[in-house]
Amino acid sequence: MEQDAIVSHTSVIGCVGTLIVATRGVDGAGEVVLPVRGSKEAFLARSDEALPKGTKVLVVGVQGARTVIVEPWTQMVATEVL
């Protein structure tokens, strides 16, 4: 049962979430809320650069059971070519 409480390392890669605590780049982690198993869960979030609270981020890696590596998420909007 204890293994069920830990999210698979690969299950959150590619997820988009929102920072609820700012990251500080190399100076420290923040916190992100991610959609997991039909609900939302908080994870520690690390990034190369400091990112403010409220930033949409993409999970690009994992570091342990509850820490993710994130990058700013900029959603690309498809445009129709005429």
URTA-V39902 format. One line per field, one symbol per residue. psi: psi as a letter, one per 20 degrees, with the letter a starting at -180 (. if undefined). burial: + if it has 16 or more other ideal C-beta (glycine too) atoms within 10 Angstrom, else -. A space follows every 50 residues. Layout:
# URTA-V39902
psi->???
burial->???
This chain:
# URTA-V39902
psi->hhhhippqhihipiqpappipqqkciirqbpqpqppljapqpqqpqqhqp pqqippqppirqnahkpqpqqqpoppppqpp.
burial->------+----+--+-+-+--++-----++-+-+-+------+++++--- +---+-+++--+-----+++------------
